[in-house]
Amino acid sequence: MSYIFNGIQQAFHLLLSGDPSTYSAIFTSIKASTCSILFSLLIGIPLGFQLGHNHFPGQKIIKIIVNTSLALPTVVIGLLVYSFICNQGLFGKFNLLFSIKAIIIGQTILALPIVIALTSNAIENIDKNLHLTLFTLGANKIQVAKTILYESRYAIFAAAAVAYGRVISELGISMMVGGNIKWYTRTITTAIAFETNKGKFSLGIALGVVLLLIALTVNALIMICRERFSVQ
């Protein structure tokens, strides 16, 4: 068991000394995950609002599909994206395979159902009398939508935090479409898997510590949002 403690000691040395390969993987993960979350929010919040606020044919079926997508394995998403962006794929001419852009695409697909489902649930839980009150006061549809989204802001922020925690810790997508290329597409999770397999436990533990700190921060934000949302 001594190698674990030695690994932890070396891990903090790597972090404190600013080891380039360690921070390269960290920054790549943060860059890809942040971009994918922004895209998933831009797409998912309007779709989640429509799903939770309006009633239309096939709504229940769409909800079932969205909820089922929450459990979609990352390797399946990676395989799906790979099939579209490989040389023989529909978007092969854009040379997206083994790039950060490919990771962002895959992680956006991973985060999107989370944002849609949690936003939809937040909208559905808004007091129904709010709609009547706003229309009585003369608000138009856009003003009503803005007010409802504002009232659901803490729940939506929690949805973003949950989605971010999911994408920052995924492995399958980054490995399959990113290729784990050092200094370019290597992320925290792919680096942990690769370096540990080579016996470099210190680097794996260092990145694991960073991943745990990010997860801790995300969970703290989720707890804060839930508490504030429950008070509203």
Residue pairs with C-beta under 8 A, 6 or more apart in sequence:
3 201
4 201
4 205
6 201
6 202
7 201
7 202
7 204
7 205
8 205
8 209
9 202
10 202
10 205
10 206
11 202
11 203
11 205
11 206
11 208
11 209
12 206
12 209
13 202
14 22
14 202
14 203
14 206
15 22
15 206
15 209
15 210
19 203
19 206
21 182
21 183
21 191
21 203
22 191
22 203
22 206
22 207
24 182
24 183
24 186
25 186
25 187
25 188
25 190
25 191
25 207
26 188
26 207
26 210
28 100
28 184
28 185
28 186
28 187
29 168
29 187
29 188
29 189
30 168
31 100
32 100
32 103
32 104
32 107
32 167
32 174
32 187
33 107
33 164
33 167
33 168
34 164
35 104
36 103
36 104
36 105
36 106
36 107
36 108
36 110
36 111
36 167
37 111
37 160
37 163
37 164
37 167
39 104
39 108
40 108
40 111
40 112
40 114
40 115
40 163
41 115
41 160
43 108
43 112
43 115
44 111
44 112
44 114
44 115
44 116
44 119
45 115
45 119
45 149
45 156
47 116
47 119
48 115
48 116
48 117
48 118
48 119
48 120
48 122
48 123
48 159
49 119
49 120
49 123
49 145
49 148
49 149
51 59
51 62
51 63
51 66
51 116
51 119
51 120
51 123
52 119
52 120
52 121
52 122
52 123
52 124
53 123
53 145
53 148
63 117
63 120
66 113
66 116
66 117
66 120
67 113
67 117
69 112
69 113
70 113
70 114
70 117
72 110
72 113
73 172
74 106
74 110
74 170
74 171
74 172
74 173
75 172
75 173
75 176
76 172
77 106
77 109
77 110
77 172
77 173
78 106
78 172
78 173
78 175
78 176
78 177
79 176
80 109
81 102
81 105
81 106
81 109
81 173
81 176
81 177
82 89
82 97
82 176
82 177
83 89
84 90
84 91
85 91
85 92
85 94
85 96
85 97
85 102
85 105
85 177
86 92
86 97
87 97
96 102
96 105
96 177
97 177
97 179
98 177
98 178
98 179
98 181
98 185
99 178
99 184
99 185
100 178
100 184
100 185
102 177
102 178
103 173
103 174
103 177
103 178
103 185
103 187
105 177
106 173
106 174
106 176
106 177
107 167
107 170
107 173
107 174
110 166
110 167
110 170
110 173
111 163
111 164
111 166
111 167
114 159
114 162
114 163
114 166
115 159
115 160
115 163
118 155
118 156
118 158
118 159
118 162
119 152
119 155
119 156
119 159
121 155
122 152
122 155
122 156
122 159
123 148
123 152
125 155
126 148
126 151
126 152
130 147
130 148
130 151
131 144
131 148
134 143
134 144
134 147
135 144
139 147
149 156
151 232
154 225
154 226
154 228
154 229
154 232
155 225
155 229
157 221
157 225
158 221
158 222
158 225
158 226
158 229
161 218
161 219
161 221
161 222
161 225
162 218
162 222
164 218
165 214
165 215
165 218
165 219
165 222
168 188
168 211
168 214
168 215
168 218
169 189
169 211
169 215
170 189
171 189
171 190
171 193
174 180
174 185
174 187
174 189
174 190
175 190
175 193
178 185
178 186
178 187
178 190
179 185
180 186
180 187
180 190
180 191
180 194
186 194
188 207
188 210
188 211
189 211
191 203
191 204
191 207
192 204
192 207
192 208
192 211
195 201
195 203
195 204
195 207
196 204
